[in-house]
Amino acid sequence: MLEKQSSFSRTLANVGKMGAYYTDLEHCRDIAKMFHFPEGQEVSCLEPSIGNGEAIITVTGAKENSDIKIFGVELNNETACAVKKNPYIT
């Protein structure tokens, strides 16, 4: 039986992040164009794999809209402790 081998390899940066693969912010800005969050109304967003939080902050425009409340889940304890300090993460 033939075994399939992946040609995908981790970059050194991703190995350093314990295999975390964050969505690059250019793609996040493109994704943000698909959404419109109302001003003056609180909107809650749940990120099930929040990482450093930059992707969801960029997609929602939370830096420009204080009505965006971001909640997240992160399994890596070190990353979770760091993201808790981010003022845009509720």
Biopython code that builds the backbone (N, CA, C, O; Angstrom):
import numpy as np
from Bio.PDB.StructureBuilder import StructureBuilder

atoms = [
    (1, "MET", "N", (0.840, -1.176, 0.000)),
    (1, "MET", "CA", (0.000, 0.000, 0.000)),
    (1, "MET", "C", (0.895, 1.252, 0.000)),
    (1, "MET", "O", (1.870, 1.332, 0.747)),
    (2, "LEU", "N", (0.545, 2.214, -0.845)),
    (2, "LEU", "CA", (1.308, 3.450, -0.934)),
    (2, "LEU", "C", (0.874, 4.415, 0.155)),
    (2, "LEU", "O", (-0.314, 4.571, 0.439)),
    (3, "GLU", "N", (1.843, 5.044, 0.744)),
    (3, "GLU", "CA", (1.558, 6.039, 1.764)),
    (3, "GLU", "C", (1.657, 7.420, 1.147)),
    (3, "GLU", "O", (2.615, 7.724, 0.436)),
    (4, "LYS", "N", (0.673, 8.250, 1.417)),
    (4, "LYS", "CA", (0.725, 9.627, 0.926)),
    (4, "LYS", "C", (1.601, 10.453, 1.854)),
    (4, "LYS", "O", (1.523, 10.338, 3.077)),
    (5, "GLN", "N", (2.419, 11.272, 1.256)),
    (5, "GLN", "CA", (3.245, 12.175, 2.031)),
    (5, "GLN", "C", (2.905, 13.597, 1.634)),
    (5, "GLN", "O", (2.768, 13.913, 0.453)),
    (6, "SER", "N", (2.777, 14.416, 2.599)),
    (6, "SER", "CA", (2.462, 15.813, 2.360)),
    (6, "SER", "C", (3.730, 16.575, 1.992)),
    (6, "SER", "O", (4.785, 16.374, 2.593)),
    (7, "SER", "N", (3.617, 17.434, 1.017)),
    (7, "SER", "CA", (4.754, 18.284, 0.668)),
    (7, "SER", "C", (4.719, 19.587, 1.466)),
    (7, "SER", "O", (5.584, 20.449, 1.316)),
    (8, "PHE", "N", (3.702, 19.708, 2.314)),
    (8, "PHE", "CA", (3.549, 20.909, 3.138)),
    (8, "PHE", "C", (4.583, 20.893, 4.258)),
    (8, "PHE", "O", (4.711, 19.906, 4.984)),
    (9, "SER", "N", (5.297, 21.964, 4.389)),
    (9, "SER", "CA", (6.271, 22.035, 5.486)),
    (9, "SER", "C", (6.045, 23.314, 6.269)),
    (9, "SER", "O", (5.634, 24.337, 5.721)),
    (10, "ARG", "N", (6.314, 23.238, 7.522)),
    (10, "ARG", "CA", (6.144, 24.404, 8.386)),
    (10, "ARG", "C", (7.315, 25.355, 8.228)),
    (10, "ARG", "O", (8.456, 24.937, 8.031)),
    (11, "THR", "N", (7.016, 26.617, 8.316)),
    (11, "THR", "CA", (8.097, 27.602, 8.318)),
    (11, "THR", "C", (8.687, 27.659, 9.724)),
    (11, "THR", "O", (8.061, 27.210, 10.684)),
    (12, "LEU", "N", (9.855, 28.193, 9.838)),
    (12, "LEU", "CA", (10.475, 28.303, 11.160)),
    (12, "LEU", "C", (9.622, 29.141, 12.102)),
    (12, "LEU", "O", (9.545, 28.854, 13.296)),
    (13, "ALA", "N", (8.988, 30.165, 11.572)),
    (13, "ALA", "CA", (8.139, 31.005, 12.421)),
    (13, "ALA", "C", (6.968, 30.205, 12.976)),
    (13, "ALA", "O", (6.623, 30.344, 14.150)),
    (14, "ASN", "N", (6.357, 29.372, 12.145)),
    (14, "ASN", "CA", (5.224, 28.581, 12.613)),
    (14, "ASN", "C", (5.651, 27.513, 13.600)),
    (14, "ASN", "O", (4.918, 27.216, 14.543)),
    (15, "VAL", "N", (6.812, 26.937, 13.403)),
    (15, "VAL", "CA", (7.322, 25.968, 14.373)),
    (15, "VAL", "C", (7.514, 26.673, 15.715)),
    (15, "VAL", "O", (7.202, 26.115, 16.766)),
    (16, "GLY", "N", (8.022, 27.885, 15.673)),
    (16, "GLY", "CA", (8.209, 28.663, 16.891)),
    (16, "GLY", "C", (6.907, 28.995, 17.584)),
    (16, "GLY", "O", (6.886, 29.218, 18.795)),
    (17, "LYS", "N", (5.822, 29.032, 16.832)),
    (17, "LYS", "CA", (4.501, 29.304, 17.402)),
    (17, "LYS", "C", (3.755, 28.009, 17.681)),
    (17, "LYS", "O", (2.527, 28.017, 17.768)),
    (18, "MET", "N", (4.460, 26.911, 17.822)),
    (18, "MET", "CA", (3.874, 25.610, 18.132)),
    (18, "MET", "C", (2.874, 25.167, 17.068)),
    (18, "MET", "O", (1.847, 24.569, 17.389)),
    (19, "GLY", "N", (3.171, 25.457, 15.817)),
    (19, "GLY", "CA", (2.305, 25.016, 14.737)),
    (19, "GLY", "C", (1.143, 25.941, 14.443)),
    (19, "GLY", "O", (0.259, 25.581, 13.666)),
    (20, "ALA", "N", (1.116, 27.115, 15.035)),
    (20, "ALA", "CA", (0.031, 28.061, 14.784)),
    (20, "ALA", "C", (0.205, 28.681, 13.402)),
    (20, "ALA", "O", (1.304, 29.091, 13.030)),
    (21, "TYR", "N", (-0.864, 28.743, 12.662)),
    (21, "TYR", "CA", (-0.843, 29.337, 11.326)),
    (21, "TYR", "C", (-1.854, 30.473, 11.297)),
    (21, "TYR", "O", (-3.034, 30.253, 11.023)),
    (22, "TYR", "N", (-1.398, 31.679, 11.578)),
    (22, "TYR", "CA", (-2.301, 32.824, 11.631)),
    (22, "TYR", "C", (-2.625, 33.310, 10.227)),
    (22, "TYR", "O", (-1.771, 33.312, 9.341)),
    (23, "THR", "N", (-3.864, 33.720, 10.043)),
    (23, "THR", "CA", (-4.289, 34.292, 8.769)),
    (23, "THR", "C", (-3.580, 35.634, 8.591)),
    (23, "THR", "O", (-3.583, 36.471, 9.493)),
    (24, "ASP", "N", (-2.977, 35.828, 7.424)),
    (24, "ASP", "CA", (-2.243, 37.081, 7.230)),
    (24, "ASP", "C", (-3.226, 38.247, 7.126)),
    (24, "ASP", "O", (-4.357, 38.092, 6.667)),
    (25, "LEU", "N", (-2.766, 39.406, 7.562)),
    (25, "LEU", "CA", (-3.655, 40.560, 7.685)),
    (25, "LEU", "C", (-4.155, 41.083, 6.349)),
    (25, "LEU", "O", (-5.211, 41.713, 6.295)),
    (26, "GLU", "N", (-3.428, 40.838, 5.278)),
    (26, "GLU", "CA", (-3.922, 41.242, 3.950)),
    (26, "GLU", "C", (-5.222, 40.492, 3.630)),
    (26, "GLU", "O", (-6.186, 41.085, 3.147)),
    (27, "HIS", "N", (-5.236, 39.193, 3.902)),
    (27, "HIS", "CA", (-6.465, 38.424, 3.685)),
    (27, "HIS", "C", (-7.570, 38.888, 4.635)),
    (27, "HIS", "O", (-8.738, 38.938, 4.249)),
    (28, "CYS", "N", (-7.213, 39.223, 5.852)),
    (28, "CYS", "CA", (-8.209, 39.708, 6.819)),
    (28, "CYS", "C", (-8.855, 41.004, 6.340)),
    (28, "CYS", "O", (-10.060, 41.195, 6.503)),
    (29, "ARG", "N", (-8.064, 41.890, 5.754)),
    (29, "ARG", "CA", (-8.626, 43.143, 5.224)),
    (29, "ARG", "C", (-9.589, 42.857, 4.066)),
    (29, "ARG", "O", (-10.609, 43.532, 3.925)),
    (30, "ASP", "N", (-9.267, 41.863, 3.245)),
    (30, "ASP", "CA", (-10.183, 41.475, 2.166)),
    (30, "ASP", "C", (-11.471, 40.879, 2.726)),
    (30, "ASP", "O", (-12.561, 41.179, 2.239)),
    (31, "ILE", "N", (-11.346, 40.044, 3.739)),
    (31, "ILE", "CA", (-12.529, 39.447, 4.379)),
    (31, "ILE", "C", (-13.402, 40.534, 4.997)),
    (31, "ILE", "O", (-14.629, 40.456, 4.939)),
    (32, "ALA", "N", (-12.776, 41.541, 5.585)),
    (32, "ALA", "CA", (-13.511, 42.630, 6.235)),
    (32, "ALA", "C", (-14.436, 43.356, 5.270)),
    (32, "ALA", "O", (-15.469, 43.885, 5.681)),
    (33, "LYS", "N", (-14.079, 43.387, 4.002)),
    (33, "LYS", "CA", (-14.904, 44.070, 2.998)),
    (33, "LYS", "C", (-16.260, 43.388, 2.807)),
    (33, "LYS", "O", (-17.184, 43.990, 2.260)),
    (34, "MET", "N", (-16.383, 42.143, 3.253)),
    (34, "MET", "CA", (-17.641, 41.404, 3.102)),
    (34, "MET", "C", (-18.622, 41.672, 4.241)),
    (34, "MET", "O", (-19.770, 41.230, 4.186)),
    (35, "PHE", "N", (-18.186, 42.386, 5.262)),
    (35, "PHE", "CA", (-19.020, 42.617, 6.438)),
    (35, "PHE", "C", (-19.291, 44.090, 6.649)),
    (35, "PHE", "O", (-18.494, 44.950, 6.275)),
    (36, "HIS", "N", (-20.422, 44.360, 7.250)),
    (36, "HIS", "CA", (-20.739, 45.714, 7.702)),
    (36, "HIS", "C", (-21.263, 45.592, 9.123)),
    (36, "HIS", "O", (-22.296, 44.964, 9.356)),
    (37, "PHE", "N", (-20.559, 46.185, 10.067)),
    (37, "PHE", "CA", (-20.984, 46.167, 11.452)),
    (37, "PHE", "C", (-21.611, 47.521, 11.767)),
    (37, "PHE", "O", (-20.986, 48.559, 11.547)),
    (38, "PRO", "N", (-22.840, 47.518, 12.279)),
    (38, "PRO", "CA", (-23.533, 48.788, 12.537)),
    (38, "PRO", "C", (-22.850, 49.591, 13.637)),
    (38, "PRO", "O", (-22.366, 49.033, 14.621)),
    (39, "GLU", "N", (-22.819, 50.887, 13.457)),
    (39, "GLU", "CA", (-22.277, 51.758, 14.498)),
    (39, "GLU", "C", (-23.389, 52.068, 15.486)),
    (39, "GLU", "O", (-24.556, 52.191, 15.116)),
    (40, "GLY", "N", (-23.009, 52.191, 16.736)),
    (40, "GLY", "CA", (-23.993, 52.511, 17.764)),
    (40, "GLY", "C", (-24.749, 51.302, 18.292)),
    (40, "GLY", "O", (-25.610, 51.446, 19.160)),
    (41, "GLN", "N", (-24.444, 50.118, 17.787)),
    (41, "GLN", "CA", (-25.067, 48.883, 18.271)),
    (41, "GLN", "C", (-23.961, 47.913, 18.651)),
    (41, "GLN", "O", (-23.027, 47.683, 17.883)),
    (42, "GLU", "N", (-24.078, 47.349, 19.845)),
    (42, "GLU", "CA", (-23.066, 46.389, 20.270)),
    (42, "GLU", "C", (-23.172, 45.107, 19.451)),
    (42, "GLU", "O", (-24.262, 44.571, 19.249)),
    (43, "VAL", "N", (-22.033, 44.632, 18.989)),
    (43, "VAL", "CA", (-21.945, 43.389, 18.223)),
    (43, "VAL", "C", (-20.926, 42.490, 18.915)),
    (43, "VAL", "O", (-19.792, 42.902, 19.159)),
    (44, "SER", "N", (-21.332, 41.263, 19.229)),
    (44, "SER", "CA", (-20.427, 40.302, 19.857)),
    (44, "SER", "C", (-19.926, 39.319, 18.808)),
    (44, "SER", "O", (-20.704, 38.800, 18.007)),
    (45, "CYS", "N", (-18.637, 39.070, 18.821)),
    (45, "CYS", "CA", (-18.014, 38.132, 17.888)),
    (45, "CYS", "C", (-17.240, 37.097, 18.686)),
    (45, "CYS", "O", (-16.503, 37.435, 19.613)),
    (46, "LEU", "N", (-17.415, 35.830, 18.317)),
    (46, "LEU", "CA", (-16.684, 34.743, 18.958)),
    (46, "LEU", "C", (-15.677, 34.181, 17.975)),
    (46, "LEU", "O", (-16.035, 33.763, 16.874)),
    (47, "GLU", "N", (-14.430, 34.174, 18.373)),
    (47, "GLU", "CA", (-13.347, 33.601, 17.554)),
    (47, "GLU", "C", (-12.926, 32.300, 18.225)),
    (47, "GLU", "O", (-12.307, 32.330, 19.289)),
    (48, "PRO", "N", (-13.256, 31.145, 17.616)),
    (48, "PRO", "CA", (-12.984, 29.855, 18.261)),
    (48, "PRO", "C", (-11.520, 29.449, 18.283)),
    (48, "PRO", "O", (-11.155, 28.477, 18.943)),
    (49, "SER", "N", (-10.690, 30.177, 17.575)),
    (49, "SER", "CA", (-9.255, 29.901, 17.569)),
    (49, "SER", "C", (-8.544, 31.245, 17.450)),
    (49, "SER", "O", (-8.003, 31.583, 16.397)),
    (50, "ILE", "N", (-8.552, 31.993, 18.526)),
    (50, "ILE", "CA", (-8.207, 33.413, 18.470)),
    (50, "ILE", "C", (-6.729, 33.717, 18.237)),
    (50, "ILE", "O", (-6.399, 34.779, 17.709)),
    (51, "GLY", "N", (-5.854, 32.826, 18.612)),
    (51, "GLY", "CA", (-4.432, 33.096, 18.407)),
    (51, "GLY", "C", (-4.029, 34.402, 19.063)),
    (51, "GLY", "O", (-4.296, 34.611, 20.246)),
    (52, "ASN", "N", (-3.389, 35.283, 18.307)),
    (52, "ASN", "CA", (-2.980, 36.571, 18.872)),
    (52, "ASN", "C", (-4.081, 37.631, 18.759)),
    (52, "ASN", "O", (-3.907, 38.752, 19.235)),
    (53, "GLY", "N", (-5.201, 37.290, 18.140)),
    (53, "GLY", "CA", (-6.347, 38.195, 18.058)),
    (53, "GLY", "C", (-6.327, 39.156, 16.889)),
    (53, "GLY", "O", (-7.346, 39.786, 16.605)),
    (54, "GLU", "N", (-5.211, 39.289, 16.206)),
    (54, "GLU", "CA", (-5.100, 40.289, 15.146)),
    (54, "GLU", "C", (-6.053, 40.032, 13.979)),
    (54, "GLU", "O", (-6.563, 40.981, 13.383)),
    (55, "ALA", "N", (-6.298, 38.774, 13.646)),
    (55, "ALA", "CA", (-7.182, 38.474, 12.513)),
    (55, "ALA", "C", (-8.600, 38.970, 12.781)),
    (55, "ALA", "O", (-9.169, 39.681, 11.951)),
    (56, "ILE", "N", (-9.176, 38.612, 13.916)),
    (56, "ILE", "CA", (-10.559, 39.009, 14.218)),
    (56, "ILE", "C", (-10.657, 40.516, 14.456)),
    (56, "ILE", "O", (-11.674, 41.127, 14.128)),
    (57, "ILE", "N", (-9.628, 41.111, 15.015)),
    (57, "ILE", "CA", (-9.621, 42.568, 15.206)),
    (57, "ILE", "C", (-9.636, 43.265, 13.855)),
    (57, "ILE", "O", (-10.342, 44.256, 13.674)),
    (58, "THR", "N", (-8.864, 42.755, 12.911)),
    (58, "THR", "CA", (-8.795, 43.349, 11.574)),
    (58, "THR", "C", (-10.098, 43.139, 10.820)),
    (58, "THR", "O", (-10.608, 44.074, 10.202)),
    (59, "VAL", "N", (-10.643, 41.931, 10.858)),
    (59, "VAL", "CA", (-11.883, 41.628, 10.129)),
    (59, "VAL", "C", (-13.041, 42.470, 10.649)),
    (59, "VAL", "O", (-13.847, 42.962, 9.860)),
    (60, "THR", "N", (-13.134, 42.643, 11.961)),
    (60, "THR", "CA", (-14.266, 43.381, 12.540)),
    (60, "THR", "C", (-14.065, 44.887, 12.564)),
    (60, "THR", "O", (-15.028, 45.638, 12.720)),
    (61, "GLY", "N", (-12.826, 45.335, 12.411)),
    (61, "GLY", "CA", (-12.557, 46.771, 12.530)),
    (61, "GLY", "C", (-12.706, 47.247, 13.957)),
    (61, "GLY", "O", (-13.067, 48.400, 14.193)),
    (62, "ALA", "N", (-12.432, 46.375, 14.912)),
    (62, "ALA", "CA", (-12.636, 46.686, 16.326)),
    (62, "ALA", "C", (-11.822, 47.893, 16.800)),
    (62, "ALA", "O", (-12.215, 48.560, 17.758)),
    (63, "LYS", "N", (-10.707, 48.180, 16.151)),
    (63, "LYS", "CA", (-9.901, 49.342, 16.557)),
    (63, "LYS", "C", (-10.615, 50.651, 16.244)),
    (63, "LYS", "O", (-10.366, 51.671, 16.887)),
    (64, "GLU", "N", (-11.502, 50.617, 15.253)),
    (64, "GLU", "CA", (-12.240, 51.820, 14.857)),
    (64, "GLU", "C", (-13.670, 51.828, 15.387)),
    (64, "GLU", "O", (-14.342, 52.855, 15.289)),
    (65, "ASN", "N", (-14.154, 50.732, 15.940)),
    (65, "ASN", "CA", (-15.541, 50.630, 16.386)),
    (65, "ASN", "C", (-15.580, 50.005, 17.780)),
    (65, "ASN", "O", (-15.445, 48.790, 17.927)),
    (66, "SER", "N", (-15.761, 50.829, 18.780)),
    (66, "SER", "CA", (-15.747, 50.350, 20.169)),
    (66, "SER", "C", (-16.980, 49.522, 20.526)),
    (66, "SER", "O", (-17.040, 48.948, 21.613)),
    (67, "ASP", "N", (-17.965, 49.452, 19.624)),
    (67, "ASP", "CA", (-19.156, 48.633, 19.870)),
    (67, "ASP", "C", (-18.915, 47.159, 19.571)),
    (67, "ASP", "O", (-19.761, 46.322, 19.884)),
    (68, "ILE", "N", (-17.775, 46.826, 18.969)),
    (68, "ILE", "CA", (-17.433, 45.437, 18.665)),
    (68, "ILE", "C", (-16.853, 44.803, 19.928)),
    (68, "ILE", "O", (-15.870, 45.298, 20.480)),
    (69, "LYS", "N", (-17.453, 43.722, 20.378)),
    (69, "LYS", "CA", (-16.974, 42.984, 21.554)),
    (69, "LYS", "C", (-16.481, 41.625, 21.068)),
    (69, "LYS", "O", (-17.258, 40.831, 20.536)),
    (70, "ILE", "N", (-15.204, 41.362, 21.249)),
    (70, "ILE", "CA", (-14.599, 40.125, 20.753)),
    (70, "ILE", "C", (-14.317, 39.184, 21.915)),
    (70, "ILE", "O", (-13.687, 39.554, 22.905)),
    (71, "PHE", "N", (-14.797, 37.972, 21.765)),
    (71, "PHE", "CA", (-14.540, 36.901, 22.719)),
    (71, "PHE", "C", (-13.801, 35.807, 21.962)),
    (71, "PHE", "O", (-14.033, 35.609, 20.770)),
    (72, "GLY", "N", (-12.920, 35.104, 22.641)),
    (72, "GLY", "CA", (-12.164, 34.089, 21.932)),
    (72, "GLY", "C", (-11.776, 32.903, 22.778)),
    (72, "GLY", "O", (-11.782, 32.949, 24.008)),
    (73, "VAL", "N", (-11.439, 31.839, 22.078)),
    (73, "VAL", "CA", (-10.952, 30.608, 22.692)),
    (73, "VAL", "C", (-9.550, 30.359, 22.153)),
    (73, "VAL", "O", (-9.302, 30.491, 20.955)),
    (74, "GLU", "N", (-8.645, 30.003, 23.039)),
    (74, "GLU", "CA", (-7.285, 29.672, 22.631)),
    (74, "GLU", "C", (-6.780, 28.540, 23.509)),
    (74, "GLU", "O", (-6.782, 28.654, 24.735)),
    (75, "LEU", "N", (-6.349, 27.450, 22.890)),
    (75, "LEU", "CA", (-5.892, 26.281, 23.634)),
    (75, "LEU", "C", (-4.467, 26.411, 24.150)),
    (75, "LEU", "O", (-4.119, 25.809, 25.166)),
    (76, "ASN", "N", (-3.643, 27.187, 23.464)),
    (76, "ASN", "CA", (-2.265, 27.377, 23.904)),
    (76, "ASN", "C", (-2.272, 28.368, 25.069)),
    (76, "ASN", "O", (-2.619, 29.536, 24.891)),
    (77, "ASN", "N", (-1.894, 27.907, 26.242)),
    (77, "ASN", "CA", (-1.986, 28.729, 27.446)),
    (77, "ASN", "C", (-1.155, 30.004, 27.348)),
    (77, "ASN", "O", (-1.615, 31.072, 27.752)),
    (78, "GLU", "N", (0.039, 29.910, 26.827)),
    (78, "GLU", "CA", (0.903, 31.090, 26.708)),
    (78, "GLU", "C", (0.274, 32.137, 25.785)),
    (78, "GLU", "O", (0.281, 33.329, 26.093)),
    (79, "THR", "N", (-0.264, 31.687, 24.660)),
    (79, "THR", "CA", (-0.927, 32.596, 23.719)),
    (79, "THR", "C", (-2.190, 33.177, 24.344)),
    (79, "THR", "O", (-2.477, 34.362, 24.178)),
    (80, "ALA", "N", (-2.943, 32.349, 25.061)),
    (80, "ALA", "CA", (-4.173, 32.810, 25.712)),
    (80, "ALA", "C", (-3.870, 33.905, 26.735)),
    (80, "ALA", "O", (-4.577, 34.911, 26.797)),
    (81, "CYS", "N", (-2.833, 33.715, 27.526)),
    (81, "CYS", "CA", (-2.455, 34.726, 28.519)),
    (81, "CYS", "C", (-2.063, 36.037, 27.843)),
    (81, "CYS", "O", (-2.390, 37.115, 28.338)),
    (82, "ALA", "N", (-1.368, 35.944, 26.722)),
    (82, "ALA", "CA", (-0.948, 37.147, 25.996)),
    (82, "ALA", "C", (-2.143, 37.876, 25.384)),
    (82, "ALA", "O", (-2.227, 39.101, 25.464)),
    (83, "VAL", "N", (-3.062, 37.135, 24.775)),
    (83, "VAL", "CA", (-4.192, 37.781, 24.095)),
    (83, "VAL", "C", (-5.159, 38.410, 25.100)),
    (83, "VAL", "O", (-5.870, 39.353, 24.756)),
    (84, "LYS", "N", (-5.197, 37.911, 26.319)),
    (84, "LYS", "CA", (-6.056, 38.505, 27.357)),
    (84, "LYS", "C", (-5.655, 39.947, 27.643)),
    (84, "LYS", "O", (-6.479, 40.739, 28.102)),
    (85, "LYS", "N", (-4.423, 40.288, 27.382)),
    (85, "LYS", "CA", (-3.921, 41.642, 27.641)),
    (85, "LYS", "C", (-4.270, 42.622, 26.519)),
    (85, "LYS", "O", (-4.078, 43.829, 26.665)),
    (86, "ASN", "N", (-4.777, 42.108, 25.408)),
    (86, "ASN", "CA", (-5.114, 42.963, 24.263)),
    (86, "ASN", "C", (-6.375, 43.775, 24.588)),
    (86, "ASN", "O", (-7.409, 43.185, 24.905)),
    (87, "PRO", "N", (-6.319, 45.088, 24.518)),
    (87, "PRO", "CA", (-7.483, 45.918, 24.902)),
    (87, "PRO", "C", (-8.692, 45.741, 23.983)),
    (87, "PRO", "O", (-9.797, 46.134, 24.358)),
    (88, "TYR", "N", (-8.519, 45.162, 22.793)),
    (88, "TYR", "CA", (-9.647, 44.975, 21.880)),
    (88, "TYR", "C", (-10.344, 43.632, 22.073)),
    (88, "TYR", "O", (-11.359, 43.359, 21.432)),
    (89, "ILE", "N", (-9.805, 42.799, 22.949)),
    (89, "ILE", "CA", (-10.408, 41.494, 23.226)),
    (89, "ILE", "C", (-11.159, 41.582, 24.542)),
    (89, "ILE", "O", (-10.580, 41.907, 25.579)),
    (90, "THR", "N", (-12.443, 41.294, 24.495)),
    (90, "THR", "CA", (-13.270, 41.352, 25.691)),
    (90, "THR", "C", (-13.008, 40.170, 26.575)),
    (90, "THR", "O", (-13.618, 40.046, 27.637)),
]
sb = StructureBuilder()
sb.init_structure("model")
sb.init_model(0)
sb.init_chain("A")
sb.init_seg("    ")
for serial, (resi, resn, name, xyz) in enumerate(atoms, 1):
    if name == "N":
        sb.init_residue(resn, " ", resi, " ")
    sb.init_atom(name, np.array(xyz, "f"), 0.0, 1.0, " ", f" {name:<3s}", serial, name[0])
structure = sb.get_structure()
